[in-house]
Amino acid sequence: MSFLWGAATSSHQIEGNNVHNDWWAWEAAGRTEGGARSGRATDHWNRYKEDLRLAADLGLNSYRFSVEWSRLEPEEGRWDDSALEWYEALVTECEKVGLLPMLTLHHFTSPKWFADRGGFTWSEAPARFAEYTRRVVRKLGGRIPLWCTINEPMVLVAGTYLGNIMPPGKFSPKLATDACHGLLASHVEAYKIIHSEVGPRQGPWKSHPLGVGIAHNMLDFMPDRSWHPLENIMASVLRNFYNRAWLDAVTGKKQHFGVPWFVPYAPQVASARGRMTADFIGVNYYTKAYVQWRPRAAAAERPPEMPIGISFARCKEVQSDLQWALHPLGLGKVLREAGRYGLPIYITENGIADHDDDLRPEFLRSHLAQMRAAKEAGLDIRGYYHWSLLDNFEWHKGFGPRFGLYQVNYDTFERKRTRSADLYAQLIKDYRSSAAGNSSSGSR
């Protein structure tokens, strides 16, 4: 099986006019920075063929995308078959241009009717997510070799119930753990459905092993002040809660969604106990996280009840447009952490907000070097997906951050290839040549 080189996107960030989800309502309520609205986003809904050919032009052989649940079920119990047919056409186009599809079922957005019921804190959430999954599987299942059930579940939980940057923006540690429980139960249901109800495999990747996992954001946590005992303790606690809890849960280990004296522990999901519900681990990695105990400077940007602050860079460090430090060593660290679970690994997201495309070339070189070193050390890493193929709507930050290998003019929707895209294409060629050379020398 060849190594997968890809780029990743998500439905709400690029498709445009996802009017039936909770994020559209959140934007309409003025909850994003500067009142940004996603609107037509990058108009991918009408330009997907062009965008997939842009990906293929880079020499990519895989593409990670998400299905927008709110398009399929805009109202509770009412299904729109035409929306699912659009995703079927997207998969067909992937096959035409040679991009193995990795499908994500949930990438931060939920139908508004589902969110209004409490989202993943609703007791019926796993059953409703299962029905949505079943609809996608029946239409596309035989043609999709790789599935991510949930994108960054811990970011979703923290953003909604601890950080107030995602809808519904309620600070509630209790709801945070309820959401962890509901997300895990939903993941387990989706895992079972994909493995039991995918029909005969079809298309160019019918022989590729069927794999189901999550795309899990991981951070390199460290104390802001190395001498501070509480910050050292909290860095360790957050590594356990944020980085490891989900990996433990989907590999059948003890579930520990909670933080002592702050976030109550979630009730156990019985269907996940002692059971492997992941065939691979997807790692989303961007930067480090300095843990601060009761930081004064961040008080205005966090709920008053939150005693912990997180900083993603120090003032003298090289930083992205989002003030995230360029920290490639952290990728090596989280890959080794994920590697302890003995499953194949895909780097499902890795990228940098860089409006002028000045830092991205070094970001690519340094992070791919870390990945290569991890592979050479024996980790079973099977793919790398750059975030993102296109500039996009970056959630509460709006259109300001630029993550794309292709820049997007939001007035004309013209796509422009960056020098980083050229570099990524060349690095892929170099890697393939090196891998072929090693294979040849090993066969003599």
C-alpha positions in Angstrom: 0.0 0.0 0.0 1.5 3.3 -1.0 1.8 6.2 1.4 -1.1 8.7 1.2 -0.3 12.3 0.4 -3.3 14.5 0.8 -5.0 17.7 1.8 -7.9 18.2 4.1 -11.0 20.4 4.1 -14.3 20.6 5.9 -17.8 21.2 4.5 -18.8 24.3 6.3 -15.5 26.0 5.7 -15.5 25.7 1.9 -18.9 24.7 0.5 -20.9 27.8 1.2 -24.6 28.4 2.2 -24.9 25.7 4.9 -27.9 27.5 6.2 -29.4 24.7 8.3 -26.5 24.2 10.8 -25.7 25.6 14.2 -22.7 27.6 12.9 -24.8 29.5 10.4 -27.1 30.5 13.2 -24.1 31.4 15.4 -22.7 33.6 12.7 -26.1 35.3 12.2 -26.2 36.1 15.9 -22.9 38.0 15.6 -20.8 35.6 17.6 -17.8 35.5 15.3 -15.0 38.1 15.3 -16.1 41.2 13.4 -19.4 39.6 12.7 -18.0 37.4 9.9 -20.4 35.3 8.0 -19.5 32.2 6.0 -21.8 33.0 3.2 -20.6 31.3 0.0 -17.3 30.4 1.7 -15.0 29.4 -1.2 -18.0 28.3 -3.4 -16.7 24.8 -3.4 -20.2 23.5 -3.8 -20.1 24.8 -7.4 -16.4 24.4 -8.0 -15.6 21.0 -6.5 -14.3 19.6 -9.8 -11.9 22.4 -10.2 -10.7 22.0 -6.6 -10.1 18.3 -6.9 -8.1 18.8 -10.0 -6.0 21.4 -8.2 -5.3 18.7 -5.6 -4.4 16.2 -8.2 -2.1 18.7 -9.9 0.1 18.7 -6.7 0.7 15.0 -7.1 -1.7 14.1 -4.2 -3.2 10.7 -4.1 -5.8 11.3 -1.3 -8.4 13.9 -0.2 -10.0 14.3 3.2 -13.4 16.0 3.2 -16.5 16.0 5.4 -20.2 15.5 4.8 -22.5 18.2 6.0 -25.2 16.5 8.1 -27.4 19.5 8.0 -27.6 19.3 4.2 -28.8 15.7 4.3 -31.2 16.2 7.2 -32.1 19.9 7.2 -35.1 19.3 9.5 -35.6 16.4 11.9 -36.7 13.4 10.0 -36.7 15.1 6.6 -33.9 13.8 4.3 -32.7 15.5 1.2 -31.5 12.9 -1.3 -30.2 15.5 -3.7 -27.6 16.6 -1.2 -26.3 13.1 -0.8 -26.1 12.8 -4.5 -23.8 15.8 -4.6 -21.4 13.9 -2.3 -21.7 10.9 -4.5 -20.6 13.1 -7.4 -17.7 14.4 -5.3 -16.5 10.8 -4.7 -16.9 10.0 -8.4 -14.7 13.0 -9.2 -12.1 11.8 -6.6 -12.0 8.5 -8.5 -11.5 10.2 -11.8 -8.5 12.2 -10.7 -7.0 9.5 -8.5 -7.7 10.8 -5.0 -8.5 8.2 -2.4 -11.3 9.6 -0.3 -11.1 9.9 3.5 -14.6 10.8 4.6 -15.3 12.7 7.9 -18.9 12.4 9.2 -18.8 15.2 11.7 -16.5 18.3 11.4 -17.8 20.7 14.1 -21.2 21.5 12.6 -24.5 19.9 13.5 -28.0 20.4 12.1 -29.7 23.3 14.0 -32.6 21.1 15.1 -30.0 18.6 16.6 -28.1 21.4 18.3 -31.4 22.9 19.7 -32.0 19.5 21.4 -28.6 19.7 23.1 -26.3 18.3 20.4 -24.2 15.5 21.7 -25.4 16.1 25.3 -28.9 14.9 24.2 -29.7 11.4 25.2 -30.9 10.6 21.7 -27.7 11.9 20.0 -26.1 8.4 19.4 -29.3 7.1 17.8 -29.7 10.2 15.6 -26.0 10.1 14.6 -26.3 6.4 13.8 -29.2 7.1 11.4 -27.2 9.8 9.7 -24.2 7.5 9.4 -26.4 4.7 8.0 -27.7 7.0 5.3 -24.2 7.9 4.2 -23.0 4.3 4.3 -25.8 3.0 2.2 -25.0 5.6 -0.5 -21.2 5.8 -0.4 -20.0 3.0 1.8 -18.5 0.6 -0.7 -16.5 3.4 -2.3 -14.9 5.0 0.8 -11.9 3.1 2.3 -11.1 5.5 5.2 -13.6 7.1 7.6 -13.2 9.6 10.4 -16.3 9.5 12.6 -15.6 12.7 14.6 -13.2 15.5 13.9 -11.4 16.8 17.0 -13.9 15.8 19.6 -11.9 17.4 22.4 -11.8 20.7 20.5 -15.5 20.5 20.0 -16.2 19.9 23.7 -13.7 22.6 24.9 -14.9 25.2 22.3 -18.6 24.7 23.1 -18.7 24.3 26.9 -15.3 25.5 28.3 -14.1 28.2 25.9 -17.2 29.8 24.5 -15.9 30.0 21.0 -18.3 27.5 19.4 -22.1 27.2 19.5 -23.9 27.2 21.9 -21.2 28.9 23.9 -22.3 27.9 27.4 -19.7 27.6 30.1 -20.5 24.3 31.8 -18.0 21.6 32.8 -20.9 19.3 33.4 -22.2 19.7 29.8 -18.6 19.2 28.6 -18.5 15.7 30.1 -22.0 15.0 28.9 -20.8 15.9 25.4 -17.7 13.6 25.8 -20.1 10.7 26.7 -22.4 11.5 23.8 -19.7 11.8 21.3 -18.0 8.6 22.3 -21.3 6.7 22.2 -22.0 8.2 18.8 -18.6 7.2 17.5 -19.1 3.6 18.7 -22.5 3.4 16.9 -20.9 4.8 13.7 -18.0 2.4 13.9 -20.3 -0.6 14.2 -22.5 0.6 11.3 -19.6 1.2 9.0 -18.1 -2.2 9.6 -21.3 -4.1 9.6 -23.3 -2.4 6.8 -20.8 -1.4 4.2 -21.8 -3.4 1.1 -19.5 -5.0 -1.5 -16.4 -2.8 -2.0 -16.4 -0.9 -5.3 -14.2 1.4 -7.3 -10.5 1.8 -7.6 -9.9 1.4 -3.9 -12.0 -1.7 -3.3 -8.9 -3.7 -2.2 -7.8 -1.0 0.3 -8.4 -2.1 3.9 -11.5 -0.5 5.4 -10.5 1.7 8.2 -12.4 3.8 10.8 -11.0 6.2 13.3 -11.2 9.7 14.7 -9.2 12.8 13.7 -7.8 13.8 17.1 -6.2 17.2 17.8 -3.1 16.9 20.0 -1.0 19.6 21.6 2.5 19.6 23.1 1.5 20.8 26.6 4.2 22.4 28.8 4.2 24.7 31.9 4.4 28.4 31.1 6.8 28.7 34.0 9.0 25.7 34.4 9.4 26.4 38.2 5.7 26.7 38.9 4.4 23.5 40.6 0.8 24.0 39.7 1.6 24.7 36.0 3.7 21.5 35.9 0.8 19.5 37.4 -1.8 21.1 35.1 0.3 20.5 32.0 0.4 16.8 32.9 -3.3 16.7 33.7 -4.1 18.3 30.3 -1.9 15.9 28.5 -3.9 13.1 30.1 -7.3 14.7 29.6 -6.9 16.4 26.2 -4.3 14.1 24.4 -4.9 10.7 25.9 -8.5 10.4 27.0 -10.0 9.9 23.6 -7.2 7.6 22.4 -7.7 5.5 25.6 -11.5 5.4 25.0 -11.4 4.3 21.4 -8.9 1.6 22.1 -11.0 0.0 24.9 -9.0 1.3 27.8 -10.3 3.0 30.9 -12.4 6.1 30.1 -11.3 9.2 31.9 -13.1 12.3 30.5 -12.6 14.7 33.4 -10.3 16.9 35.3 -10.1 16.6 39.1 -11.9 19.5 41.0 -12.8 21.2 37.7 -14.5 19.0 35.0 -16.6 16.2 36.5 -15.9 12.7 35.1 -18.2 11.5 32.4 -20.2 8.3 33.0 -18.7 5.3 31.2 -19.9 4.4 27.7 -20.6 0.7 28.2 -20.4 -0.2 24.5 -16.8 1.1 24.4 -15.4 -0.6 27.5 -12.8 -3.2 26.7 -13.5 -2.9 23.0 -11.4 -1.5 20.1 -13.4 1.0 18.1 -10.6 2.4 16.0 -8.6 0.9 13.2 -6.3 3.9 13.0 -5.5 7.1 14.9 -5.8 10.3 13.0 -3.5 13.0 14.5 -4.3 16.7 13.9 -1.3 18.7 15.0 -0.5 22.5 14.8 1.5 23.8 17.8 2.4 23.7 21.5 0.4 24.9 24.5 1.8 26.8 27.4 -0.3 26.1 30.5 -0.9 29.2 32.7 -2.4 29.2 36.2 -4.8 32.1 36.6 -3.2 34.3 34.0 -4.1 38.0 34.2 -3.5 38.9 30.6 -6.0 36.3 29.3 -8.8 37.0 31.8 -10.8 39.0 29.2 -10.6 36.1 26.7 -11.8 33.3 28.9 -14.8 32.6 31.1 -14.2 34.0 34.6 -14.8 30.5 36.1 -11.8 29.2 34.1 -8.7 29.2 36.3 -6.4 27.9 33.5 -5.1 29.8 30.6 -3.5 28.5 27.4 -0.9 30.4 25.3 0.2 29.0 22.0 3.4 31.0 21.7 5.8 33.4 23.5 6.5 36.8 22.1 9.9 36.0 20.7 8.9 32.8 19.0 8.2 32.5 15.3 4.4 32.6 15.1 1.6 32.1 12.6 -1.0 34.7 11.9 -3.0 33.1 14.7 -0.1 33.6 17.1 0.6 29.8 17.2 4.3 29.0 17.6 6.1 27.1 14.8 7.0 24.0 16.8 7.8 21.0 14.6 9.4 19.0 17.5 5.9 18.8 19.0 4.7 16.8 16.0 7.4 14.2 16.7 6.3 14.1 20.4 2.6 13.6 19.8 3.3 11.0 17.1 5.3 9.0 19.6 2.5 9.4 22.1 -0.1 8.1 19.6 2.3 5.3 18.5 2.0 3.7 21.9 -1.4 2.5 21.0 -0.1 0.2 18.3 -2.5 1.3 15.6 -1.6 2.8 12.2 -1.4 6.6 12.2 -2.5 9.1 9.7 -1.6 12.8 10.1 -5.1 14.0 9.3 -4.3 17.7 9.7 -1.1 19.8 9.8 -0.8 23.4 8.6 -0.2 27.0 9.4 -2.1 30.3 9.1 0.3 32.3 6.9 -1.3 35.1 4.9 1.9 35.9 3.0 3.0 32.3 2.5 6.3 33.2 4.1 6.5 30.7 7.0 4.7 27.8 5.3 7.7 26.5 3.3 9.8 26.0 6.5 6.7 24.7 8.3 6.3 22.0 5.6 10.0 21.0 5.5 10.4 20.9 9.3 7.2 19.0 10.0 7.6 16.5 7.3 11.2 15.9 8.6 9.7 15.1 12.0 7.2 12.7 10.3 9.9 11.0 8.4 12.1 10.6 11.5 9.1 9.0 13.3 8.6 6.6 10.4 12.2 5.6 10.4 12.0 5.0 14.1 9.4 2.4 13.4 6.0 4.2 13.8 3.4 2.9 11.3 2.5 6.3 9.7 0.5 5.8 6.6 -0.5 9.2 5.4 -0.1 13.0 5.7 -2.9 15.5 5.0 -2.0 19.1 4.8 -4.5 21.6 6.2 -5.7 23.0 4.0 -6.1 22.6 0.3 -7.8 26.0 0.1 -8.0 29.2 2.2 -11.4 28.9 4.0 -13.7 30.2 6.6 -11.8 29.7 9.8 -14.6 29.5 12.3 -14.8 32.3 14.8 -11.9 34.0 13.2 -13.7 34.4 9.9 -11.8 34.7 6.6 -8.6 36.4 8.0 -6.4 33.3 8.6 -5.1 31.8 5.4 -4.2 28.1 5.6 -4.5 27.2 1.9 -2.0 25.7 -0.5 -4.2 27.6 -2.9 -5.1 31.2 -2.0 -8.7 32.2 -2.6 -9.9 35.6 -3.8 -13.1 35.9 -1.9 -14.5 38.5 -4.3 -14.0 36.4 -7.5 -13.4 33.0 -5.9 -10.3 32.7 -8.1 -7.8 30.1 -6.8 -4.1 30.9 -6.9 -1.3 28.4 -6.4 1.2 29.3 -3.7 4.9 28.7 -3.7 4.2 26.4 -0.7 2.0 24.3 -3.0 5.0 24.0 -5.4 7.2 23.0 -2.5 4.7 20.4 -1.2 4.5 18.9 -4.7 8.3 18.7 -4.9 8.7 17.2 -1.4 6.2 14.5 -2.3 8.2 13.7 -5.4 11.4 13.6 -3.4 9.9 11.3 -0.8 8.5 8.9 -3.4 11.9 8.8 -5.2 13.7 8.1 -1.9 11.2 5.4 -1.0 11.5 3.8 -4.4 15.3 3.8 -4.0 15.2 2.3 -0.6 12.9 -0.4 -1.9 15.2 -1.2 -4.8 18.3 -1.4 -2.7 16.5 -3.6 -0.2 15.5 -6.1 -2.8 19.0 -6.7 -4.1 
